Amino acid sequence: MDESGLLPRLVSKQASAATDAQVAAIHDRDYLKLLARTGSQDRILHLDADTYITPASNDVAYLSAGGMVDAVDGVLSGTVDNALVVTRPPGHHAIGPRGMGFCLLNNVAIGAQHAIDAYGLKRVLIVDYDVHHGNGTDDIFTARPDVFFVSTHQYPLYPMSGVTTDIGTGDGRGYTLNVPMPRFCGDSNYARVFDEVILPAARRYQPELVIVSAGYDAHWADPLANMQLTLNGFAALGQKLKALADDTCGGKIIFAMEGGYYVEALAYGLVNVARILLGDAPQDPLGEPDQARPEPNISPLITELKTLHNL
């Protein structure tokens, strides 16, 4: 971000820690006690094969979630036009009772709940284009109509959830949109999914705030998945979502960093988000895949999704 030369044009803020009440609105108290207890001991606790708590984790996780809360406050108070939250650990795999998949606290869920509790919002849209299904966010809001959760993800892939028929439960039925995509999808297929399914569903919802779980592990160079998005392809998604926010909620949009394990793609991808929010043209110094594969036919998937969601 510093090397991009954009920082002088941005309002920069260090994250402040989320409060216990803000975090407990999403996560179980027993889990939060476990986080705090491990933070006071000189040991590492493994929640699963990928996710661990160190003595520093409690403080850092509360700061990461607090960065999201700060962004919500800034955007909804009108202090800033929009926001980019550059924090780790990520959050979209964390469910109410525990963390998983590198995630300890569900940052975007905490932010969305804060928008509802502190500002009275009734319709928050969360769009998750991380290559993995945002199972934690899905689970937290599955029975609620005040949050419309959308996830594009490679399937099958960790955490092996997010099928098309997962559309929410109870009062939240129809307010979850999962797009499980086959491997080797790239810029063209992602653009189709957004243009033909996600954006029409989102416009119908008329969100009062848009939150983006911005993961960059669907980039063609990322080692943990098999997608073929370029930085230009990611930027196109960001531009579509900003235009959606401009049209539906006065430009109130927040991008929050999720996954991304090829550091150059993650860095350039987030810088492009800043460019998009500033109205600048994105850049793609990494270019196209070295050995691009033909993109699979996703027409049947799009047809199924249109039927399921009455589009």
Secondary structure, 3 states (H helix, E strand, C coil): CCCCCCHHHCCCCCCCCCCHHHHHCCCCHHHHHHHHHHHCCCCCEECCCCCEECCCHHHHHHHHHHHHHHHHHHHHHCCCCCEEECCCCCCCCCECCECECCECCCHHHHHHHHHHHHHCCCCEEEEECCCCCCHHHHHHHCCCCCEEEEEEEECCCCCCCCCCCCCCCHHHCCCEEEEEECCCCEHHHHHHHHHHHHHHHHHHHCCCEEEEEECCCCECCCCCCCCEECHHHHHHHHHHHHHHHHHHHCCCEEEEECCCCCHHHHHHHHHHHHHHHHCCCCCCCCCCCCCCCCCCCCHHHHHHHHHHCCC
